[in-house]
């Protein structure tokens, strides 16, 4: 088992061992027996937060293209300071720029 701050990874063999020893903590039978109202009441909105449906994207993500690009060191350092996912954030900034330019036409 490998552990990161919030991510736990198991091998397939480890998962099989956990299931066989009864450590599967999913109680799907109980969940299936709940009504929609009971499910809604069981969600702690303060802890979970409301779902912002305006940010939900439906469909497959666009294909990515790998390329080499040269960026200023301070720009890369700034994005990397935000932690893992800096390339995704750079892509999001570029995507918003492209969308703004398309909408300006």
PyMOL commands that set and color helices and strands:
alter all, ss='L'
color gray80, all
select helices_A, chain A and resi 12-20+28-33+36-42+45-48+53-55+73-80+86-104
alter helices_A, ss='H'
color red, helices_A
select strands_A, chain A and resi 2-3+8-9
alter strands_A, ss='S'
color yellow, strands_A
deselect
rebuild
show_as cartoon
